[in-house]
């Protein structure tokens, strides 16, 4: 989800390789702590945990030399140390989320019978690795594991027709992200930042879950797979409204602790999230775009939707978790009054425009392994367009993604410089670059 734009790095006075510095550090951290196979668990969104940890620390970030790697075209690089606190937290999160993703594929029936046993073994190994890595950095993984394990039961209940809200289905993802974000403050020895970062993580988790649901809705509908928007009768226009809300509240939380204008946070977290929200808004037909930076506009006519009730986020915490992070299912178990009000409410289901999306076929287990070995491990993906082994999507080569593809938001020369055209609601804070 987080794809920083190389042009944006220049505008912030940063080296465009800073993102790769963090990604390679995470990859090597997984290798050093959990073996070569664990490198396949590298989660590019988890990189933000290392970035957040470093942004809260004083002094110059430590770097170390790394040897040649096929994914860098056999070039050496300077990377984040594999034993640094932020990288260790990102590695723990990658293993935990990787194990959950594999189990999700098995539960969805995406894995063939012969592939289920080896996939289960890998998932169990990564799960155990995450548990072992969490203890030395002081992260309590049990609440996160319990939340992840509850996801399948929530989805089964919703698929069976049990009354379920979108909040209940996104709650496990939001809880995990909130606690991981908050722990960056602990590792950086800035505990006063934990509350705001917990709230930022809460909204990051919501964005991640809903973005995935919006992107996959047509494929899930065609394949008969579970999708939270379909299960709760939520239109993509409503889901996008929630994305915009969480994006705004996430930035507000970071502003409270002075991280919103930190160059690395702006470039690697906030600007990419703005791009995700705009891109999905155009896909859902609810956001118009600038034809030029000058500005010409193209507006999409869509079905009107009900406004989303603004979430309320008082400063008090319940057991160390923001009131908004209380499991919505607990509302039926006695949480009422002020607690319920603190959690906010969900909009009524209204179906918006859901335009068709380009279909793609998910590779089978062995086919996905073959794609990973031939296109990723050989460095082929660096130089040529390729297929993602997990989803079957076609992606541009990583070399192409070094160049900002600003689309119709603004021209590349003014990438991420903002949109100053009158009467423009395209929210051009930064282009939704595909790099």
N, C-alpha and C positions, 0 to 999 in steps of 0.2 A: 504493500500500500504506500509506503514512504519511498518516493523516488526523487531525490534532490536534483535540481536543475544545475548543470555545470555553469551556465551563464549567471545564475543566481549567486554562486560562490564568489565570482569576481565582484559582483555588486556589493557584497558584504566584506570584501577584502580578504577572502579566504582562498586557500588552495583547493581547486576542484577535486583533488585526490583525497580530501579529508574523509569523505564518506567511505572510500575504499580502505582507508587507513583503519577505520573502525570495523568494517566488514571482515577484512583479513585478520585483524586481531581476534575477532569472535571465532572465525573459522579455526585459527591456530589454537585458541583456547579450548575449543571442543576436541581438537586432535590431542593436545597435550594432556587433557584431563580425562578423556573418555575413549580415545582410540580413533583410528582413521575413519571408520564407518560413521562415527558421530558427526563428522564434518557435513554429512548430508542433511543434518538437522539445522544447519545455519539458517536463521530466520532474520531476514533483513529488517523487519519491523522491530525486532528485539534490539537492534543496534542503538535505538534511541535511549535505551537504559544506560548504556555506556556513555552516550553523549550527555545525558542529564547528570550523571554522576560527575563527569569531568567539569561540566559547566558550573557546578556548585562548589568545586574545590578551588582553593587559591593557588597561585603559582602556575608555572608552565606545565602542561600535560607531558608526562613521560612517554617516550617512544622508543622502539627497539627495531633492530634490523631483521628482516625476513628474507629467506633465500628465494630462488626462482620458483615460480608456480605456473602451471599451464593456464590457469584462469587469468593470469596477468601477462600472458604471452611470454612466459619464461623470463620475466623481468624480476629483479629484486625490488624490495619496497621497504619503506619505514612504516611500521604498524603500531597500533596500541598493544601494550604488553599483554600476553595471554594470562598473566597472573594478577592483572590489575583488578580492583574491586568491581568496576563497571563491567568489564569483560566477563568476569566470573558470574555476575548476576545475569548478564545477557545470555551466557552459555546455559545457565540453569533454566532460564525461561525458554530457550530454544529447545532443550531436551524435553521439558515438560509439555510444551505445545506440540512438538513433533510427535511425541508418543500419543497425545490426544488426537492428533490429525490422523495418524495411522489407524487407531482404533475406530475413529469416525468412518473411515473408508471401509473398514471391515463391517461395521454395523449397517452401513448403507448398502452393502452387497456389491461394492465396486471391486472387491478382490475376488478372484477366482478361487475355487476350493484349494488347489495346490499352493496358492500363494498365501493363504490365511495363516498357516503355521509359522513360516518364516517371518511374516509381517508381525505376528503377535510376539514372537521372540524379540524382534528389534524394538517393538513398543515397550515391552517389559524391561529390556536392558536400558533404554533411554529413561524410562520412568525411575528405575532404581538409581541411575546416574544422577538425575535431577535431585532426588532425595539426598544422596550422598554429598552433592555439591552445595546444597542449601545450608546445611548445618554450619560449615566453617565461616560463612558470611553472615550468619545470624538470621537467616530468613526462615520463618515458620511456614512450611509448605503444606501442612495438613489442611488448613482452610481452603487453600487453592485446589488441592487434590479433591477434596470433598465437593467443591463447587463444580469442577470439571466432570466428576463422576455423576453429578446430578443432572447434567445436560441431557444425556440420553433418555433418562426417565421423564424429564420435562417434555422432550420432543415426542416420546411415545404417547404420553398423556394427551398432548395437543393433537396428535395425529388420530387418536381414538375419539376425538370430539369433546374432550373435557374442556370446560371454560378456562381459557388461558389468555393472558395479555402478552403483548410484545415485551413489556418490562420483565416479565417472568422468564421469557426465553433468552433475553440478552443478559440477564443478571449474572450468570456464572462468568461470562467473558469480562463483564465490567468489574466484577470483584477481583478477578485475577490481575487485570491491568492496573487497577487502583492500588493494590498492595505492592505490586512490582514497582510502580512509579514512586510510591511512598518510600520504599526501601532504598532508593537512590539517595534520599536525604540522609538516611542512617549511615550508609557507606561513605558519604561525603562529609560526615560529621556535622551536618546541618539539620538537626532534628526539628528545628523550628519551621522548616519548610515542608515537613511531612504531610501536614493537613492539606495544604494547597496542592501538593503533588498527588495526593490520594484522590482529590477531586478531579484533577486533570486526567489522571489515569482512568477514572470512572467514565469520563466522557470519551477518552480515546478508545476504550473497550466497546463502547456503544457504537462509535463510528465504524470501527473495524467489523463488528458483527453485522451492522445494517448495510455497510458497503458491500460486503460479501453476498448478503441476501439479495440486494438489488441487482448486482452483476450476474448472479446465477439464476435469477427467477425464471427466465425462459427455459433454460436447460433443465432446471429442476422440475418445472411444470411438464415438460415433454417426457422426462424420464420417470416421472412419478416419485421423485425424491422429496424429502421434507424440505420445506422452506418456511422460515418464520413469518414472512409476509403473507404467503398463501394460507398458512395455518390460522392466522389471526384475522384474515380478511383486510389487511392493510395495503392500501394502494402505494405505488412507488412515489407518488407525489407527497403523501403523508410521511413516508419513510425519509424522503429527502428533507422535509421540514425538520424532522428530528435530527438529521445529520447537521444541518445548519445551526440548529440550537446548540448541540453539543460542541460543535467547532467553536462557537462564540464563547461558551462557558469555559471551555478548556483554555482558551487564550486568556480569559479573565483570571482564571486561577493562577496561571503562570505570571501574569502581570503583578499579582499580589506579592510574589516573592522575587520580583525583579528579573525574571528569566525570559520575559517576552521579547526583549530587545537584544539578548545575547545572540551573536552572529550565528553560532553553530545551531542553537535551538531554532532560530528563525528559519535558517536554510534547510535543516534536516528534519524538522518536525512541523512547524506552523505553515510554511509555504506549501510543502507537499500536501498537507491536509486541506488547505484551501483549494488546491488543484483537484483533489479527489471530490470534494463537495461540488465544485463547479462542473466537473466532467459528468458526474452522476446526475446532476441537475439537468444538464442538457439531454442526457439519455432518457430521463424521465419526462422531458418536455416541459419543465417548470422554470428554466433559467434561460434568458436570451443572451446572446453573445455579441461581442464587438466584432464587426467585420474588419475594422481597422482601428488602430489606436486613436484615430482622429476624432470622431468615432461614428461608424455606420452601425446600425443595429439590425438584428433579425429577431423578431419576437415570435415565440411559439404560442399558438392558441391551445389552451388546455382547459380541462374541466376544473372549475373552482373547487377548492377544498376547504375544510374547516380549519380555523387557526389552531395551532398547537398551544396548549396551555403551558405557560412558562413554568419551568421547574423552580422550586424555591430551595435555596441551599443555605440554611442558617449555619452559623459557625460551630454549633455544638456537635460533639461526636458521640456516637453510641458504641461503646466497647472498642474505641479506636478506629471506627469506620464512619464516614460521613452518613448522616441520616438518610441521604439518597441511596446509600449502598445497602440498606436493609432489604432483604429478600422480599419482593412483592408478595410472594406466597404467604409471608408471615402476617400480612394484613388480615387474612382470613383466620389467623390464629391468635388475634387479640391485640395487634398493634393498631391503635385508632387515634383519634384526636390529633394532637400536635404532631405525633410521629407520622401519622398518615399524611398530614398536610405537608410535612417536610419532604416527603417522597415525591410530591407532585402527582400529576395524573396523566393518563394517556388519552389521546384524541380518539374520537369515534372513528370506526373504519369507514373510509371514503375511498372509492376506487378512482385513481387518476389515470392519466394516459400511460400506457405501458407499451412503448414501441417495440417492434421485433428487434432482436439482437442476432448478430452473426453466430450461427451454431458451430460448435466444435465437439469433437468426440474425446472423452476421457480415455487415455491409454489403459490397457490392462496392466496388471502388476508386472509381469515379465517384460512387456513392451516398454513400460515406464523405466524399468531398470536398464533396458537396452539404450533408451534415449539418454538417460543420465550418464551412462558410461561412454557413449560415443560422442555426445554433443557437449556435455559439461566437463567431464574429466579429461578430455583431450584438448580443451580450449576452443573447440569448434564454435561454441556459442559466442565467443568474443568477437569473431570475425564474420559470422554469417547469420542470417535469419534462421530461427530454430523453433522447435516445439517444446513447450514446457512439459516435463515428464509427469507432473501430477495432474494437470488440468487439460492438456491437449491444445492449449491456446498457442497460436503462432506469435512469436515475439521477434522484434528486431535484434540485430547483433548488439552486444554491449558497446562496441566501438561507435555504432550509430547513435546510441543513446547518450554519448558524450556531447552531442549537439542538441541544443534546445529545439524541440518541435512545438512552437507556441500555438500552432493551430490558428484559430480565428480570434484569439483573445487579444493579441497585440503582436507587433512585428518583433523579430528576434533582436533587433538592435535595442529595443526598449524593454526587453524581457524583465519581468518582475519589478518594473519601475512604477507600477501603479497606473490606474486608468483615471484620467482627469477630464473625461468627456462629460458634458452636461446630461442630466436626466438618464444616466446609465446605471442600471442596477445589476450589471453583470458581475460585480464584486471582483474586479480585476486586481486584487492585491498582489497576485503573482500568477503567472501563466500556469496552466495545467500541463506542464511539459511532460512528454512521454519518455524522459531520460531517466 
